[in-house]
Amino acid sequence: MRFSFKLQRRLALASATLAALALHGQRAWAQSAWPSKPVKIIVPFAPGGTTDILARAVAPELSRAFGQQFIVENRAGAGGNVGADAVAKSAPDGYTLLMGTVGTHSINKALYSKMPFDSQKDFAPITLVAGVPNVMVMNADKANALRITNVTEFVRYARANPGKLSMASSGNGTSIHLAGELFKSMTGTFMTHIPYRGSGPAMLDLVGGNVEVMFDNLPSALPQIKAGKLRAFGVTTAQRSPVLPDVPTVEEAGPLKGYEASSWFGLFAPAGTPPEVVARIQQEIAKSFGTVAMQDKLLSQGAIPGGNTPAQFSAFIDAEHKKWAQVVKASGAKVD
């Protein structure tokens, strides 16, 4: 039996259509099947810091959107590497996510001599959650006792008293640590670095007077600044923050030409996570960031909402790798 050319084309077209419908059905099934149980968002730092604050801000939004609980779990250590590594080695099924940072995904690769994961190959970027400035803060009582009211006076005292001031951070390799190291290298000062397992514990010791200064992320430092327990000397971005309009940038307060060390936070999944799952999470976060309530919530804390696509976020991370490698080299910071 001979088939006409037209009939052959029709059969081929029908076969392709059926295959496409089958594939669409599989994707639709995969999308509808996820999530069928709670999803973990790993925060690679202790509770109370900005990474934790932002994770707990987006988790309820995702829980409402997907009808399953998105649970925040803190796994601190090694500048965020412990928690990030746990996610990198998790099953790529969409049930374990990471609230990564500029430290875990841009700084640490240049700062640590050995890394337990590849920050670019072992993760599927989902979306940028927020960008925030760091802010140089000092324990208010210590600042008053030493009569330090601004960056210039701080630098003068630190140069005259090397090692007498201690600088807290959320851990080796974090943006908070590196912002301080960059400041030290540009001002020729020496402060003893005291790393903690997150911004929360560091902030407790700073407010308690056990350490003197910190270059903390603005959202976690803001309540203590407003309460008068910390004195803000300058924000680390090129422009002033709308939530602290009277606080100069470190660059203009120093003056320290070219000083800039801001932070960012974003959601990641293990590499190999289905693209449909990654896309759905990004879309729901972007949707929530489009609401006035969520925008006000983040902006009032000094955070600028993100929500970009996985492709855009991936390109952003590539650029950040190059930028921070240069900053790490210039600062001389290194962690073995």
Secondary structure, DSSP 8 states (H G I E B T S, - for coil): ----HHHHHHHHHHHHHHHHHHHHHHHHHHHHHS-SS-EEEEESS-TTSHHHHHHHHHHHHHHHHHTS-EEEEE---GGGHHHHHHHHTS-SSSSEEEEEEHIIIIIHHHHBSS-SS-TTTSEEEEEEEEEE-EEEEEEHHHHHHHT--SHHHHHHHHHHSTTSSEEEESSTTSHHHHHHHHHHHHHT---EEEE-SSHHHHHHHHHHTSS-EEEEEHHHHHHHHHTTSEEEEEESSSS--TTSTTS-BHHHHTT-TT----EEEEEEEETT--HHHHHHHHHHHHHHHTSHHHHHHHHTTT-EE----HHHHHHHHHHHHHHHHHHHHHHT--B-
